[in-house]
Amino acid sequence: MREPLLFFNEAAAETIEAAAARVFPSDELGVGAIEARVVIYIDRALAGPYASLGDLYRRAIAGLDAASQARYGARFADLPPERQDSILSAMEQGELADQGVPAGFMPLLVKHTREGMFCDPAHGGNRDLVGWRLLGYPGIHRVWHHEEQAIGAPIRPRPLTTVAEDRFGIDVRDKVREQG
């Protein structure tokens, strides 16, 4: 079950989740946008700091679904990956303007998908730190030892640390262990 949505309705969330999953798919190298819950990050951002982009997202979602219906007779989220790629490629080329997809939406979607993949989990994405693990990012550290600051110095492994842990004492690693 998905977390409660703040901006999207369920159908819109499914469309954006499917599109983000094609931008950053799961593959043999690791997890992708679905596992990182990028759609929750984007939902939270559109209900907060990116609220001015809400209408742009609404038009893009309606246009993606309209183009999918026109070309393949199904909603974007219900299409197989190859057909989703075809629709996203057409969007990237500016070929969906007549269906209401705003020009330049694809770069914005890519940007927000990346943000959701690699943000601090406090912002809704990067669930269970999957994006950070994919990159080998150690998380935030308020204190760096003198030896660690030297160029080329080895950095000793530390547990992943998030903003939520630092500010509120929430340990997401306990949640990861419980689920794992």
CORGINOR-V362397 format. One record per helix or strand of 2 or more residues. SS is the DSSP state (~ for helix, > for strand). FROM is the first residue (numbers start at 1). TO is the last residue. If there is no record, write none. Layout:
# CORGINOR-V362397
ss:SS from:FROM to:TO
ss:SS from:FROM to:TO
This chain:
# CORGINOR-V362397
ss:~ from:10 to:23
ss:~ from:38 to:46
ss:~ from:51 to:72
ss:~ from:76 to:78
ss:~ from:81 to:92
ss:~ from:97 to:99
ss:~ from:105 to:118
ss:~ from:121 to:123
ss:~ from:127 to:135
ss:~ from:146 to:149
ss:~ from:163 to:168
ss:~ from:172 to:179
